Amino acid sequence: MNNSEQGWQHEIYDVLRAHGVTQFSYVPDAGHKILIDLCIADAQVHAIALTTEEEGVALAAGADLGDARSVLMMQSSGVGNCINFLSLMKGGKFPLLTLISMRGEFGEGNPWQMAMGQAVRPVLEAMGVICMEVTEEHEVTSTVEAAATMAFRANNAVAVLLTQKLLGAKVF
């Protein structure tokens, strides 16, 4: 069974690897569990667990300086931790590709997730990050493909927002 037959998370992984991504940084998150497991299992890449999300922004800059490609996987609540570091990407014209599992939107039942979930897009856009939203499975592969091209070929900061319509709202 190839990855496209195993689900959209496997398709994302294939797209990232096809774009030469060899560094996968992440703060553990249920929304990215399958992707995290795939990069941990792949001896050809570096799976880097972070203590905080902004470390992944600096890692992406370092990857570019070392002629490598990186992706930062985080939950929407971690975006606030990255704001100051995003100036590094803009000032240094480093590429940044981030996959963000969204909270605080469609069907959210945890009030603590609402504020940052609603702020993600405007905050990222204010820092010059291009935001691309995915709400349905059939959009995942083409959106990640477009985002990787925009990040790695044109040195942009690009965030793919994996919405709760795609991931499903968590029930607590």
RAGI-V25028 format. One record per pair of residues at least 12 apart in sequence whose ideal C-beta (glycine too) atoms are under 8 Angstrom apart, sorted by sequence separation. I is the first residue (numbers start at 1). GAP is how many residues later the second one is. D is the distance in whole Angstrom. If there is no record, write none. Layout:
{{I;GAP;D} {I;GAP;D}}
This chain:
{{24;12;8} {60;12;6} {104;12;6} {105;12;5} {121;12;8} {147;12;8} {26;13;8} {59;13;7} {103;13;8} {104;13;2} {105;13;7} {147;13;5} {56;14;8} {103;14;5} {104;14;6} {132;14;7} {24;15;4} {57;15;7} {102;15;6} {132;15;5} {56;16;4} {104;16;8} {144;16;6} {56;17;8} {130;17;8} {143;17;6} {56;18;7} {102;18;7} {53;19;7} {100;20;7} {130;20;6} {24;21;6} {26;21;7} {28;21;7} {53;21;5} {79;21;7} {13;22;6} {22;22;7} {23;22;7} {24;22;7} {26;22;7} {27;22;7} {140;22;8} {12;23;6} {22;23;5} {23;23;5} {24;23;5} {25;23;4} {26;23;6} {27;23;5} {10;24;7} {21;24;7} {22;24;6} {24;24;7} {25;24;8} {26;24;6} {27;24;8} {72;24;7} {74;24;7} {76;24;6} {9;25;4} {13;25;5} {17;25;8} {23;25;6} {25;25;5} {27;25;7} {53;25;4} {57;25;5} {72;25;7} {73;25;7} {74;25;8} {75;25;7} {76;25;7} {9;26;5} {13;26;7} {27;26;6} {52;26;8} {53;26;7} {56;26;8} {69;26;8} {71;26;5} {72;26;4} {73;26;5} {74;26;6} {75;26;5} {76;26;5} {77;26;6} {130;26;6} {132;26;7} {134;26;6} {140;26;7} {7;27;7} {17;27;8} {54;27;5} {58;27;6} {61;27;6} {70;27;7} {71;27;7} {72;27;7} {74;27;8} {75;27;8} {76;27;5} {77;27;8} {130;27;7} {131;27;8} {132;27;7} {133;27;8} {134;27;7} {10;28;7} {17;28;8} {53;28;5} {54;28;5} {57;28;4} {61;28;7} {69;28;8} {71;28;6} {73;28;8} {75;28;6} {76;28;6} {129;28;4} {130;28;5} {131;28;5} {132;28;5} {133;28;5} {134;28;5} {135;28;5} {9;29;7} {27;29;8} {52;29;5} {53;29;5} {57;29;6} {60;29;7} {65;29;8} {128;29;6} {129;29;7} {130;29;7} {132;29;7} {134;29;6} {136;29;7} {137;29;7} {25;30;7} {26;30;7} {54;30;7} {58;30;7} {64;30;5} {127;30;8} {129;30;5} {131;30;6} {133;30;6} {135;30;4} {136;30;7} {25;31;4} {54;31;4} {57;31;6} {61;31;6} {64;31;6} {98;31;8} {135;31;6} {57;32;6} {134;32;6} {61;33;4} {96;33;7} {25;34;5} {60;34;6} {25;35;8} {60;35;7} {61;35;8} {124;35;5} {23;36;6} {60;36;5} {77;36;6} {80;36;6} {23;37;8} {36;37;7} {60;37;8} {76;37;8} {79;37;7} {90;37;7} {35;38;6} {86;38;8} {90;38;5} {57;39;7} {77;39;5} {80;39;7} {89;39;8} {120;39;8} {23;40;5} {76;40;6} {77;40;8} {79;40;8} {83;40;6} {87;40;7} {89;40;8} {121;40;7} {22;41;8} {32;41;4} {76;41;5} {79;41;5} {86;41;4} {120;41;7} {32;42;8} {56;42;7} {86;42;7} {32;43;8} {80;43;7} {86;43;6} {29;44;7} {31;44;6} {76;44;5} {79;44;6} {83;44;6} {23;45;6} {25;45;6} {29;45;7} {79;45;6} {99;45;7} {22;46;5} {23;46;7} {24;46;8} {25;46;7} {26;46;7} {27;46;8} {29;46;5} {22;47;6} {23;47;4} {24;47;6} {25;47;5} {26;47;4} {27;47;5} {20;48;8} {21;48;5} {22;48;8} {23;48;7} {25;48;7} {26;48;7} {27;48;7} {20;49;5} {21;49;7} {24;49;7} {19;50;6} {21;50;5} {97;50;6} {27;51;6} {97;51;6} {97;54;4} {16;55;6} {96;55;6} {97;55;7} {95;56;4} {108;56;7} {95;57;5} {106;57;6} {107;57;6} {105;58;6} {106;58;4} {95;59;8} {98;59;8} {100;59;6} {102;59;5} {105;59;5} {106;59;5} {95;60;5} {96;60;8} {98;60;7} {99;60;8} {100;60;7} {102;60;6} {109;60;7} {110;60;7} {94;61;7} {95;61;7} {96;61;4} {97;61;6} {98;61;5} {99;61;5} {100;61;5} {101;61;5} {102;61;5} {103;61;7} {107;61;8} {108;61;6} {109;61;8} {93;62;5} {95;62;7} {96;62;7} {98;62;7} {100;62;6} {102;62;6} {107;62;3} {109;62;7} {110;62;6} {94;63;8} {97;63;8} {99;63;6} {106;63;6} {109;63;6} {35;64;7} {102;65;7} {101;66;6} {32;67;7} {90;67;7} {103;67;8} {89;68;5} {32;69;6} {31;70;3} {30;71;8} {31;71;8} {86;71;7} {29;72;6} {21;76;7} {16;81;8} {69;83;6} {76;85;8} {12;87;7} {15;126;6} {21;127;8} {12;128;6} {16;128;7} {8;129;5} {11;129;6} {12;129;7} {15;129;5} {19;129;4} {11;130;5} {15;130;5} {19;130;8} {31;131;7} {8;132;4} {12;132;5} {16;132;7} {20;132;7} {8;133;7} {11;133;8} {15;133;6} {19;133;6} {31;136;5} {30;140;7}}
